[in-house]
Amino acid sequence: MDPRRYLVILEHAEGSNFSAYVPDLPGCVSTGNTRDECLANIREAIAFHIDGMREDGLPIPMPSCDADYVEAVA
C-alpha cells in the first residue's frame, strides 16, 4: 500500500483542547488536550477509519483537499 497524505484541519476548541478532522474522509475526527496529542490521535483515527472502509468494501478516497492562507484586512 502506498502512503497517502491527507489534509487534516486542526481547530482550537474550548479551553486548551484541540479537535481535528479530515475533509477527504467524512466522519474521521479526533480530539486532544494538546496540538501534538490531537495530531497523534487523528493519525490513529485515519488508520482506523481506512481499515473500516476496507472491511466494508468501500473505496478509499484519494487525497484531494488543499489549504492555503489568504490575508484580509480585519
All heavy atoms as a GROMACS GRO file, in nm:
protein
  564
    1MET      N    1   0.083  -0.119   0.000
    1MET     CA    2   0.000   0.000   0.000
    1MET      C    3   0.088   0.125   0.000
    1MET      O    4   0.180   0.135   0.080
    1MET     CB    5  -0.088   0.000   0.124
    1MET     CG    6  -0.204  -0.097   0.117
    1MET     SD    7  -0.301  -0.094   0.267
    1MET     CE    8  -0.219  -0.224   0.358
    2ASP      N    9   0.055   0.216  -0.087
    2ASP     CA   10   0.128   0.343  -0.093
    2ASP      C   11   0.076   0.438   0.014
    2ASP      O   12  -0.045   0.448   0.034
    2ASP     CB   13   0.110   0.409  -0.230
    2ASP     CG   14   0.174   0.327  -0.341
    2ASP    OD1   15   0.279   0.267  -0.316
    2ASP    OD2   16   0.119   0.326  -0.452
    3PRO      N   17   0.167   0.507   0.083
    3PRO     CA   18   0.119   0.605   0.182
    3PRO      C   19   0.048   0.720   0.111
    3PRO      O   20   0.086   0.761   0.001
    3PRO     CB   21   0.246   0.652   0.251
    3PRO     CG   22   0.358   0.609   0.164
    3PRO     CD   23   0.310   0.499   0.076
    4ARG      N   24  -0.055   0.770   0.175
    4ARG     CA   25  -0.129   0.885   0.124
    4ARG      C   26  -0.119   0.997   0.225
    4ARG      O   27  -0.112   0.973   0.345
    4ARG     CB   28  -0.275   0.847   0.101
    4ARG     CG   29  -0.289   0.741  -0.007
    4ARG     CD   30  -0.433   0.710  -0.035
    4ARG     NE   31  -0.441   0.604  -0.136
    4ARG     CZ   32  -0.552   0.548  -0.173
    4ARG    NH1   33  -0.667   0.585  -0.119
    4ARG    NH2   34  -0.552   0.455  -0.265
    5ARG      N   35  -0.121   1.117   0.175
    5ARG     CA   36  -0.106   1.235   0.260
    5ARG      C   37  -0.238   1.312   0.259
    5ARG      O   38  -0.271   1.380   0.162
    5ARG     CB   39   0.007   1.320   0.206
    5ARG     CG   40   0.052   1.430   0.293
    5ARG     CD   41   0.176   1.493   0.229
    5ARG     NE   42   0.204   1.621   0.287
    5ARG     CZ   43   0.299   1.645   0.373
    5ARG    NH1   44   0.378   1.548   0.411
    5ARG    NH2   45   0.318   1.764   0.422
    6TYR      N   46  -0.315   1.299   0.368
    6TYR     CA   47  -0.445   1.363   0.379
    6TYR      C   48  -0.434   1.496   0.453
    6TYR      O   49  -0.359   1.508   0.551
    6TYR     CB   50  -0.544   1.274   0.455
    6TYR     CG   51  -0.588   1.153   0.376
    6TYR    CD1   52  -0.530   1.029   0.396
    6TYR    CD2   53  -0.688   1.164   0.280
    6TYR    CE1   54  -0.570   0.918   0.323
    6TYR    CE2   55  -0.728   1.054   0.206
    6TYR     CZ   56  -0.669   0.932   0.229
    6TYR     OH   57  -0.708   0.822   0.156
    7LEU      N   58  -0.511   1.594   0.407
    7LEU     CA   59  -0.520   1.722   0.477
    7LEU      C   60  -0.594   1.702   0.608
    7LEU      O   61  -0.701   1.640   0.611
    7LEU     CB   62  -0.595   1.825   0.391
    7LEU     CG   63  -0.622   1.959   0.457
    7LEU    CD1   64  -0.494   2.036   0.479
    7LEU    CD2   65  -0.720   2.040   0.372
    8VAL      N   66  -0.538   1.752   0.716
    8VAL     CA   67  -0.600   1.749   0.848
    8VAL      C   68  -0.625   1.893   0.890
    8VAL      O   69  -0.534   1.975   0.887
    8VAL     CB   70  -0.510   1.678   0.951
    8VAL    CG1   71  -0.565   1.692   1.091
    8VAL    CG2   72  -0.491   1.531   0.914
    9ILE      N   73  -0.750   1.923   0.928
    9ILE     CA   74  -0.784   2.055   0.978
    9ILE      C   75  -0.783   2.050   1.129
    9ILE      O   76  -0.852   1.968   1.190
    9ILE     CB   77  -0.924   2.100   0.928
    9ILE    CG1   78  -0.932   2.096   0.776
    9ILE    CG2   79  -0.959   2.237   0.984
    9ILE    CD1   80  -0.841   2.191   0.704
   10LEU      N   81  -0.702   2.135   1.188
   10LEU     CA   82  -0.693   2.145   1.334
   10LEU      C   83  -0.766   2.271   1.379
   10LEU      O   84  -0.751   2.377   1.318
   10LEU     CB   85  -0.548   2.155   1.380
   10LEU     CG   86  -0.464   2.031   1.365
   10LEU    CD1   87  -0.318   2.064   1.380
   10LEU    CD2   88  -0.504   1.929   1.470
   11GLU      N   89  -0.842   2.258   1.485
   11GLU     CA   90  -0.913   2.373   1.542
   11GLU      C   91  -0.886   2.379   1.691
   11GLU      O   92  -0.883   2.276   1.758
   11GLU     CB   93  -1.063   2.360   1.517
   11GLU     CG   94  -1.100   2.363   1.370
   11GLU     CD   95  -1.248   2.342   1.346
   11GLU    OE1   96  -1.316   2.281   1.431
   11GLU    OE2   97  -1.296   2.387   1.242
   12HIS      N   98  -0.865   2.500   1.739
   12HIS     CA   99  -0.850   2.522   1.883
   12HIS      C  100  -0.990   2.526   1.942
   12HIS      O  101  -1.070   2.612   1.905
   12HIS     CB  102  -0.773   2.652   1.909
   12HIS     CG  103  -0.724   2.664   2.048
   12HIS    ND1  104  -0.765   2.762   2.130
   12HIS    CD2  105  -0.638   2.588   2.119
   12HIS    CE1  106  -0.706   2.749   2.248
   12HIS    NE2  107  -0.629   2.643   2.242
   13ALA      N  108  -1.021   2.433   2.029
   13ALA     CA  109  -1.155   2.422   2.087
   13ALA      C  110  -1.161   2.497   2.219
   13ALA      O  111  -1.064   2.564   2.258
   13ALA     CB  112  -1.190   2.275   2.106
   14GLU      N  113  -1.271   2.485   2.288
   14GLU     CA  114  -1.288   2.550   2.418
   14GLU      C  115  -1.175   2.512   2.512
   14GLU      O  116  -1.123   2.402   2.507
   14GLU     CB  117  -1.421   2.506   2.481
   14GLU     CG  118  -1.541   2.559   2.409
   14GLU     CD  119  -1.618   2.660   2.491
   14GLU    OE1  120  -1.591   2.675   2.611
   14GLU    OE2  121  -1.705   2.725   2.432
   15GLY      N  122  -1.138   2.606   2.595
   15GLY     CA  123  -1.028   2.581   2.689
   15GLY      C  124  -0.898   2.566   2.613
   15GLY      O  125  -0.866   2.644   2.526
   16SER      N  126  -0.825   2.461   2.643
   16SER     CA  127  -0.697   2.439   2.575
   16SER      C  128  -0.701   2.314   2.488
   16SER      O  129  -0.598   2.262   2.450
   16SER     CB  130  -0.586   2.427   2.680
   16SER     OG  131  -0.611   2.316   2.763
   17ASN      N  132  -0.820   2.265   2.457
   17ASN     CA  133  -0.833   2.143   2.377
   17ASN      C  134  -0.822   2.173   2.228
   17ASN      O  135  -0.843   2.286   2.185
   17ASN     CB  136  -0.967   2.076   2.404
   17ASN     CG  137  -0.978   2.027   2.546
   17ASN    OD1  138  -0.879   1.992   2.609
   17ASN    ND2  139  -1.099   2.025   2.599
   18PHE      N  140  -0.794   2.068   2.152
   18PHE     CA  141  -0.788   2.077   2.006
   18PHE      C  142  -0.877   1.970   1.946
   18PHE      O  143  -0.896   1.864   2.005
   18PHE     CB  144  -0.644   2.058   1.958
   18PHE     CG  145  -0.553   2.173   1.988
   18PHE    CD1  146  -0.494   2.185   2.113
   18PHE    CD2  147  -0.529   2.271   1.893
   18PHE    CE1  148  -0.411   2.292   2.142
   18PHE    CE2  149  -0.447   2.378   1.921
   18PHE     CZ  150  -0.388   2.388   2.045
   19SER      N  151  -0.928   1.999   1.828
   19SER     CA  152  -1.004   1.898   1.754
   19SER      C  153  -0.949   1.895   1.612
   19SER      O  154  -0.888   1.992   1.566
   19SER     CB  155  -1.153   1.929   1.754
   19SER     OG  156  -1.179   2.052   1.688
   20ALA      N  157  -0.969   1.783   1.545
   20ALA     CA  158  -0.918   1.766   1.409
   20ALA      C  159  -1.017   1.686   1.328
   20ALA      O  160  -1.090   1.601   1.381
   20ALA     CB  161  -0.783   1.695   1.412
   21TYR      N  162  -1.020   1.715   1.197
   21TYR     CA  163  -1.100   1.635   1.106
   21TYR      C  164  -1.030   1.628   0.971
   21TYR      O  165  -0.941   1.707   0.941
   21TYR     CB  166  -1.243   1.686   1.093
   21TYR     CG  167  -1.257   1.822   1.028
   21TYR    CD1  168  -1.283   1.835   0.892
   21TYR    CD2  169  -1.247   1.938   1.104
   21TYR    CE1  170  -1.297   1.960   0.833
   21TYR    CE2  171  -1.261   2.064   1.046
   21TYR     CZ  172  -1.287   2.073   0.911
   21TYR     OH  173  -1.301   2.197   0.853
   22VAL      N  174  -1.071   1.529   0.891
   22VAL     CA  175  -1.010   1.504   0.761
   22VAL      C  176  -1.118   1.521   0.654
   22VAL      O  177  -1.206   1.436   0.642
   22VAL     CB  178  -0.950   1.361   0.755
   22VAL    CG1  179  -0.879   1.337   0.623
   22VAL    CG2  180  -0.856   1.338   0.872
   23PRO      N  181  -1.115   1.631   0.578
   23PRO     CA  182  -1.221   1.657   0.480
   23PRO      C  183  -1.238   1.544   0.377
   23PRO      O  184  -1.351   1.519   0.333
   23PRO     CB  185  -1.176   1.786   0.411
   23PRO     CG  186  -1.086   1.853   0.508
   23PRO     CD  187  -1.019   1.742   0.584
   24ASP      N  188  -1.132   1.476   0.340
   24ASP     CA  189  -1.143   1.369   0.241
   24ASP      C  190  -1.199   1.239   0.299
   24ASP      O  191  -1.231   1.146   0.224
   24ASP     CB  192  -1.006   1.339   0.178
   24ASP     CG  193  -0.962   1.447   0.081
   24ASP    OD1  194  -1.046   1.495   0.004
   24ASP    OD2  195  -0.842   1.482   0.083
   25LEU      N  196  -1.209   1.231   0.432
   25LEU     CA  197  -1.261   1.112   0.498
   25LEU      C  198  -1.374   1.154   0.592
   25LEU      O  199  -1.356   1.164   0.714
   25LEU     CB  200  -1.150   1.042   0.578
   25LEU     CG  201  -1.028   0.995   0.499
   25LEU    CD1  202  -0.918   0.947   0.593
   25LEU    CD2  203  -1.066   0.886   0.400
   26PRO      N  204  -1.493   1.180   0.538
   26PRO     CA  205  -1.604   1.227   0.621
   26PRO      C  206  -1.628   1.136   0.741
   26PRO      O  207  -1.628   1.013   0.729
   26PRO     CB  208  -1.724   1.224   0.526
   26PRO     CG  209  -1.663   1.240   0.390
   26PRO     CD  210  -1.531   1.166   0.397
   27GLY      N  211  -1.642   1.199   0.856
   27GLY     CA  212  -1.663   1.125   0.980
   27GLY      C  213  -1.536   1.092   1.054
   27GLY      O  214  -1.540   1.041   1.166
   28CYS      N  215  -1.421   1.119   0.995
   28CYS     CA  216  -1.293   1.092   1.060
   28CYS      C  217  -1.254   1.213   1.141
   28CYS      O  218  -1.211   1.316   1.087
   28CYS     CB  219  -1.187   1.058   0.956
   28CYS     SG  220  -1.031   1.004   1.029
   29VAL      N  221  -1.270   1.203   1.273
   29VAL     CA  222  -1.246   1.316   1.364
   29VAL      C  223  -1.169   1.267   1.486
   29VAL      O  224  -1.167   1.148   1.516
   29VAL     CB  225  -1.378   1.382   1.408
   29VAL    CG1  226  -1.453   1.438   1.289
   29VAL    CG2  227  -1.465   1.284   1.484
   30SER      N  228  -1.110   1.361   1.558
   30SER     CA  229  -1.041   1.328   1.682
   30SER      C  230  -1.022   1.454   1.764
   30SER      O  231  -1.043   1.565   1.715
   30SER     CB  232  -0.906   1.263   1.653
   30SER     OG  233  -0.853   1.207   1.772
   31THR      N  234  -0.980   1.436   1.887
   31THR     CA  235  -0.952   1.548   1.976
   31THR      C  236  -0.824   1.519   2.054
   31THR      O  237  -0.771   1.409   2.050
   31THR     CB  238  -1.066   1.571   2.077
   31THR    OG1  239  -1.079   1.453   2.159
   31THR    CG2  240  -1.198   1.601   2.009
   32GLY      N  241  -0.778   1.619   2.127
   32GLY     CA  242  -0.662   1.602   2.213
   32GLY      C  243  -0.647   1.721   2.306
   32GLY      O  244  -0.698   1.829   2.277
   33ASN      N  245  -0.578   1.700   2.414
   33ASN     CA  246  -0.554   1.808   2.509
   33ASN      C  247  -0.451   1.908   2.459
   33ASN      O  248  -0.451   2.023   2.501
   33ASN     CB  249  -0.511   1.752   2.645
   33ASN     CG  250  -0.623   1.679   2.713
   33ASN    OD1  251  -0.738   1.719   2.706
   33ASN    ND2  252  -0.589   1.568   2.778
   34THR      N  253  -0.363   1.862   2.370
   34THR     CA  254  -0.262   1.948   2.310
   34THR      C  255  -0.264   1.928   2.159
   34THR      O  256  -0.323   1.831   2.109
   34THR     CB  257  -0.120   1.915   2.362
   34THR    OG1  258  -0.086   1.783   2.316
   34THR    CG2  259  -0.110   1.923   2.513
   35ARG      N  260  -0.198   2.018   2.087
   35ARG     CA  261  -0.191   2.005   1.941
   35ARG      C  262  -0.123   1.873   1.902
   35ARG      O  263  -0.171   1.800   1.815
   35ARG     CB  264  -0.114   2.124   1.886
   35ARG     CG  265  -0.111   2.133   1.735
   35ARG     CD  266  -0.035   2.259   1.691
   35ARG     NE  267  -0.055   2.287   1.551
   35ARG     CZ  268   0.009   2.227   1.452
   35ARG    NH1  269   0.099   2.133   1.479
   35ARG    NH2  270  -0.015   2.258   1.326
   36ASP      N  271  -0.011   1.842   1.968
   36ASP     CA  272   0.061   1.718   1.937
   36ASP      C  273  -0.022   1.594   1.967
   36ASP      O  274  -0.022   1.498   1.891
   36ASP     CB  275   0.193   1.712   2.014
   36ASP     CG  276   0.296   1.810   1.961
   36ASP    OD1  277   0.281   1.858   1.847
   36ASP    OD2  278   0.393   1.839   2.034
   37GLU      N  279  -0.094   1.596   2.078
   37GLU     CA  280  -0.179   1.482   2.113
   37GLU      C  281  -0.291   1.467   2.011
   37GLU      O  282  -0.323   1.356   1.968
   37GLU     CB  283  -0.238   1.500   2.253
   37GLU     CG  284  -0.327   1.385   2.295
   37GLU     CD  285  -0.389   1.405   2.433
   37GLU    OE1  286  -0.355   1.501   2.504
   37GLU    OE2  287  -0.473   1.321   2.469
   38CYS      N  288  -0.348   1.579   1.970
   38CYS     CA  289  -0.455   1.576   1.870
   38CYS      C  290  -0.404   1.519   1.738
   38CYS      O  291  -0.471   1.437   1.675
   38CYS     CB  292  -0.511   1.716   1.852
   38CYS     SG  293  -0.658   1.722   1.750
   39LEU      N  294  -0.286   1.559   1.695
   39LEU     CA  295  -0.227   1.506   1.571
   39LEU      C  296  -0.200   1.357   1.582
   39LEU      O  297  -0.225   1.281   1.487
   39LEU     CB  298  -0.100   1.582   1.535
   39LEU     CG  299  -0.121   1.721   1.476
   39LEU    CD1  300   0.012   1.795   1.465
   39LEU    CD2  301  -0.189   1.711   1.340
   40ALA      N  302  -0.148   1.313   1.695
   40ALA     CA  303  -0.124   1.169   1.715
   40ALA      C  304  -0.257   1.093   1.710
   40ALA      O  305  -0.266   0.986   1.649
   40ALA     CB  306  -0.053   1.145   1.847
   41ASN      N  307  -0.360   1.149   1.773
   41ASN     CA  308  -0.491   1.084   1.775
   41ASN      C  309  -0.555   1.078   1.637
   41ASN      O  310  -0.618   0.978   1.602
   41ASN     CB  311  -0.583   1.154   1.874
   41ASN     CG  312  -0.540   1.133   2.018
   41ASN    OD1  313  -0.461   1.044   2.048
   41ASN    ND2  314  -0.591   1.215   2.108
   42ILE      N  315  -0.539   1.184   1.558
   42ILE     CA  316  -0.601   1.183   1.424
   42ILE      C  317  -0.527   1.086   1.333
   42ILE      O  318  -0.589   1.023   1.246
   42ILE     CB  319  -0.613   1.325   1.363
   42ILE    CG1  320  -0.712   1.326   1.246
   42ILE    CG2  321  -0.479   1.378   1.318
   42ILE    CD1  322  -0.854   1.303   1.282
   43ARG      N  323  -0.398   1.067   1.353
   43ARG     CA  324  -0.325   0.965   1.275
   43ARG      C  325  -0.386   0.827   1.301
   43ARG      O  326  -0.408   0.749   1.209
   43ARG     CB  327  -0.177   0.966   1.311
   43ARG     CG  328  -0.099   1.074   1.245
   43ARG     CD  329   0.052   1.061   1.272
   43ARG     NE  330   0.119   1.180   1.230
   43ARG     CZ  331   0.149   1.284   1.309
   43ARG    NH1  332   0.118   1.280   1.437
   43ARG    NH2  333   0.210   1.389   1.262
   44GLU      N  334  -0.410   0.797   1.428
   44GLU     CA  335  -0.473   0.670   1.464
   44GLU      C  336  -0.614   0.661   1.408
   44GLU      O  337  -0.656   0.556   1.358
   44GLU     CB  338  -0.477   0.653   1.616
   44GLU     CG  339  -0.343   0.629   1.679
   44GLU     CD  340  -0.354   0.613   1.830
   44GLU    OE1  341  -0.463   0.582   1.882
   44GLU    OE2  342  -0.251   0.633   1.898
   45ALA      N  343  -0.688   0.772   1.413
   45ALA     CA  344  -0.825   0.774   1.363
   45ALA      C  345  -0.829   0.750   1.212
   45ALA      O  346  -0.917   0.679   1.163
   45ALA     CB  347  -0.892   0.907   1.398
   46ILE      N  348  -0.734   0.807   1.140
   46ILE     CA  349  -0.727   0.786   0.995
   46ILE      C  350  -0.704   0.638   0.965
   46ILE      O  351  -0.773   0.579   0.880
   46ILE     CB  352  -0.618   0.873   0.931
   46ILE    CG1  353  -0.659   1.021   0.936
   46ILE    CG2  354  -0.589   0.830   0.788
   46ILE    CD1  355  -0.546   1.118   0.901
   47ALA      N  356  -0.609   0.577   1.032
   47ALA     CA  357  -0.580   0.435   1.010
   47ALA      C  358  -0.703   0.350   1.041
   47ALA      O  359  -0.740   0.259   0.964
   47ALA     CB  360  -0.461   0.391   1.094
   48PHE      N  361  -0.769   0.378   1.152
   48PHE     CA  362  -0.889   0.304   1.193
   48PHE      C  363  -1.002   0.324   1.092
   48PHE      O  364  -1.070   0.230   1.052
   48PHE     CB  365  -0.931   0.351   1.332
   48PHE     CG  366  -1.048   0.277   1.389
   48PHE    CD1  367  -1.034   0.147   1.435
   48PHE    CD2  368  -1.172   0.338   1.397
   48PHE    CE1  369  -1.143   0.079   1.488
   48PHE    CE2  370  -1.281   0.270   1.449
   48PHE     CZ  371  -1.266   0.140   1.494
   49HIS      N  372  -1.019   0.447   1.047
   49HIS     CA  373  -1.124   0.481   0.951
   49HIS      C  374  -1.102   0.407   0.818
   49HIS      O  375  -1.196   0.347   0.763
   49HIS     CB  376  -1.124   0.633   0.928
   49HIS     CG  377  -1.244   0.685   0.859
   49HIS    ND1  378  -1.359   0.722   0.925
   49HIS    CD2  379  -1.268   0.709   0.727
   49HIS    CE1  380  -1.448   0.766   0.839
   49HIS    NE2  381  -1.394   0.759   0.718
   50ILE      N  382  -0.980   0.410   0.769
   50ILE     CA  383  -0.948   0.342   0.643
   50ILE      C  384  -0.964   0.191   0.657
   50ILE      O  385  -1.017   0.125   0.567
   50ILE     CB  386  -0.809   0.383   0.593
   50ILE    CG1  387  -0.814   0.529   0.547
   50ILE    CG2  388  -0.760   0.291   0.482
   50ILE    CD1  389  -0.679   0.588   0.509
   51ASP      N  390  -0.920   0.135   0.769
   51ASP     CA  391  -0.938  -0.009   0.793
   51ASP      C  392  -1.087  -0.046   0.789
   51ASP      O  393  -1.125  -0.147   0.729
   51ASP     CB  394  -0.879  -0.052   0.927
   51ASP     CG  395  -0.728  -0.060   0.926
   51ASP    OD1  396  -0.668  -0.058   0.816
   51ASP    OD2  397  -0.669  -0.066   1.036
   52GLY      N  398  -1.170   0.037   0.849
   52GLY     CA  399  -1.314   0.012   0.848
   52GLY      C  400  -1.373   0.020   0.709
   52GLY      O  401  -1.460  -0.061   0.672
   53MET      N  402  -1.325   0.116   0.629
   53MET     CA  403  -1.373   0.127   0.491
   53MET      C  404  -1.334   0.003   0.411
   53MET      O  405  -1.415  -0.049   0.334
   53MET     CB  406  -1.316   0.254   0.426
   53MET     CG  407  -1.372   0.383   0.486
   53MET     SD  408  -1.302   0.529   0.410
   53MET     CE  409  -1.397   0.531   0.257
   54ARG      N  410  -1.212  -0.045   0.432
   54ARG     CA  411  -1.167  -0.167   0.362
   54ARG      C  412  -1.254  -0.287   0.400
   54ARG      O  413  -1.296  -0.364   0.316
   54ARG     CB  414  -1.021  -0.196   0.396
   54ARG     CG  415  -0.925  -0.115   0.315
   54ARG     CD  416  -0.784  -0.175   0.320
   54ARG     NE  417  -0.696  -0.084   0.251
   54ARG     CZ  418  -0.615   0.004   0.310
   54ARG    NH1  419  -0.609   0.010   0.441
   54ARG    NH2  420  -0.539   0.084   0.239
   55GLU      N  421  -1.280  -0.301   0.531
   55GLU     CA  422  -1.362  -0.413   0.578
   55GLU      C  423  -1.502  -0.408   0.518
   55GLU      O  424  -1.563  -0.512   0.493
   55GLU     CB  425  -1.371  -0.411   0.730
   55GLU     CG  426  -1.243  -0.454   0.799
   55GLU     CD  427  -1.252  -0.444   0.950
   55GLU    OE1  428  -1.363  -0.426   1.005
   55GLU    OE2  429  -1.146  -0.455   1.015
   56ASP      N  430  -1.553  -0.287   0.496
   56ASP     CA  431  -1.687  -0.270   0.439
   56ASP      C  432  -1.686  -0.275   0.287
   56ASP      O  433  -1.790  -0.260   0.223
   56ASP     CB  434  -1.748  -0.138   0.486
   56ASP     CG  435  -1.780  -0.136   0.634
   56ASP    OD1  436  -1.788  -0.245   0.695
   56ASP    OD2  437  -1.797  -0.026   0.690
   57GLY      N  438  -1.568  -0.293   0.227
   57GLY     CA  439  -1.557  -0.300   0.082
   57GLY      C  440  -1.576  -0.166   0.012
   57GLY      O  441  -1.609  -0.162  -0.105
   58LEU      N  442  -1.554  -0.058   0.085
   58LEU     CA  443  -1.569   0.076   0.027
   58LEU      C  444  -1.437   0.123  -0.035
   58LEU      O  445  -1.329   0.087   0.014
   58LEU     CB  446  -1.612   0.175   0.136
   58LEU     CG  447  -1.746   0.145   0.203
   58LEU    CD1  448  -1.767   0.237   0.322
   58LEU    CD2  449  -1.858   0.158   0.102
   59PRO      N  450  -1.446   0.202  -0.139
   59PRO     CA  451  -1.322   0.256  -0.198
   59PRO      C  452  -1.259   0.358  -0.104
   59PRO      O  453  -1.329   0.434  -0.036
   59PRO     CB  454  -1.370   0.322  -0.328
   59PRO     CG  455  -1.513   0.354  -0.304
   59PRO     CD  456  -1.565   0.248  -0.210
   60ILE      N  457  -1.128   0.358  -0.099
   60ILE     CA  458  -1.054   0.454  -0.016
   60ILE      C  459  -1.030   0.579  -0.102
   60ILE      O  460  -0.965   0.570  -0.206
   60ILE     CB  461  -0.919   0.396   0.031
   60ILE    CG1  462  -0.938   0.256   0.094
   60ILE    CG2  463  -0.850   0.492   0.126
   60ILE    CD1  464  -1.035   0.251   0.208
   61PRO      N  465  -1.084   0.693  -0.060
   61PRO     CA  466  -1.067   0.814  -0.142
   61PRO      C  467  -0.922   0.860  -0.149
   61PRO      O  468  -0.848   0.851  -0.051
   61PRO     CB  469  -1.153   0.919  -0.073
   61PRO     CG  470  -1.202   0.861   0.053
   61PRO     CD  471  -1.160   0.718   0.060
   62MET      N  472  -0.886   0.905  -0.265
   62MET     CA  473  -0.755   0.967  -0.280
   62MET      C  474  -0.760   1.105  -0.215
   62MET      O  475  -0.865   1.170  -0.218
   62MET     CB  476  -0.720   0.983  -0.429
   62MET     CG  477  -0.696   0.851  -0.501
   62MET     SD  478  -0.558   0.758  -0.434
   62MET     CE  479  -0.420   0.862  -0.482
   63PRO      N  480  -0.650   1.150  -0.158
   63PRO     CA  481  -0.648   1.286  -0.104
   63PRO      C  482  -0.673   1.387  -0.216
   63PRO      O  483  -0.614   1.377  -0.323
   63PRO     CB  484  -0.506   1.300  -0.049
   63PRO     CG  485  -0.458   1.161  -0.028
   63PRO     CD  486  -0.526   1.078  -0.134
   64SER      N  487  -0.763   1.480  -0.191
   64SER     CA  488  -0.793   1.579  -0.294
   64SER      C  489  -0.803   1.720  -0.238
   64SER      O  490  -0.807   1.816  -0.314
   64SER     CB  491  -0.923   1.544  -0.366
   64SER     OG  492  -1.032   1.551  -0.276
   65CYS      N  493  -0.810   1.733  -0.107
   65CYS     CA  494  -0.825   1.865  -0.046
   65CYS      C  495  -0.690   1.935  -0.035
   65CYS      O  496  -0.586   1.872  -0.024
   65CYS     CB  497  -0.887   1.853   0.093
   65CYS     SG  498  -1.060   1.803   0.086
   66ASP      N  499  -0.697   2.066  -0.036
   66ASP     CA  500  -0.578   2.150  -0.025
   66ASP      C  501  -0.615   2.267   0.065
   66ASP      O  502  -0.733   2.295   0.086
   66ASP     CB  503  -0.538   2.199  -0.164
   66ASP     CG  504  -0.400   2.263  -0.168
   66ASP    OD1  505  -0.326   2.253  -0.068
   66ASP    OD2  506  -0.367   2.324  -0.270
   67ALA      N  507  -0.517   2.335   0.116
   67ALA     CA  508  -0.544   2.450   0.202
   67ALA      C  509  -0.438   2.557   0.176
   67ALA      O  510  -0.327   2.528   0.130
   67ALA     CB  511  -0.540   2.409   0.348
   68ASP      N  512  -0.476   2.678   0.206
   68ASP     CA  513  -0.383   2.790   0.194
   68ASP      C  514  -0.435   2.901   0.284
   68ASP      O  515  -0.549   2.896   0.331
   68ASP     CB  516  -0.376   2.838   0.049
   68ASP     CG  517  -0.243   2.908   0.018
   68ASP    OD1  518  -0.173   2.949   0.113
   68ASP    OD2  519  -0.210   2.919  -0.100
   69TYR      N  520  -0.353   2.999   0.306
   69TYR     CA  521  -0.393   3.116   0.384
   69TYR      C  522  -0.413   3.234   0.290
   69TYR      O  523  -0.342   3.247   0.190
   69TYR     CB  524  -0.285   3.153   0.486
   69TYR     CG  525  -0.283   3.061   0.605
   69TYR    CD1  526  -0.202   2.949   0.607
   69TYR    CD2  527  -0.362   3.086   0.715
   69TYR    CE1  528  -0.198   2.864   0.715
   69TYR    CE2  529  -0.361   3.002   0.825
   69TYR     CZ  530  -0.279   2.891   0.825
   69TYR     OH  531  -0.277   2.807   0.932
   70VAL      N  532  -0.509   3.319   0.324
   70VAL     CA  533  -0.536   3.440   0.248
   70VAL      C  534  -0.536   3.556   0.346
   70VAL      O  535  -0.601   3.550   0.450
   70VAL     CB  536  -0.675   3.431   0.178
   70VAL    CG1  537  -0.708   3.561   0.109
   70VAL    CG2  538  -0.678   3.315   0.081
   71GLU      N  539  -0.460   3.657   0.316
   71GLU     CA  540  -0.456   3.776   0.402
   71GLU      C  541  -0.580   3.861   0.377
   71GLU      O  542  -0.626   3.875   0.264
   71GLU     CB  543  -0.331   3.859   0.374
   71GLU     CG  544  -0.206   3.791   0.424
   71GLU     CD  545  -0.083   3.880   0.413
   71GLU    OE1  546  -0.099   4.004   0.426
   71GLU    OE2  547   0.023   3.825   0.390
   72ALA      N  548  -0.633   3.915   0.484
   72ALA     CA  549  -0.750   4.001   0.475
   72ALA      C  550  -0.740   4.109   0.582
   72ALA      O  551  -0.684   4.086   0.689
   72ALA     CB  552  -0.877   3.921   0.493
   73VAL      N  553  -0.792   4.225   0.552
   73VAL     CA  554  -0.794   4.333   0.649
   73VAL      C  555  -0.914   4.309   0.741
   73VAL      O  556  -1.026   4.290   0.693
   73VAL     CB  557  -0.806   4.469   0.579
   73VAL    CG1  558  -0.818   4.580   0.681
   73VAL    CG2  559  -0.689   4.491   0.486
   74ALA      N  560  -0.887   4.305   0.869
   74ALA     CA  561  -0.996   4.280   0.964
   74ALA      C  562  -1.027   4.404   1.045
   74ALA      O  563  -0.946   4.487   1.069
   74ALA     CB  564  -0.958   4.166   1.058
   0.00000   0.00000   0.00000
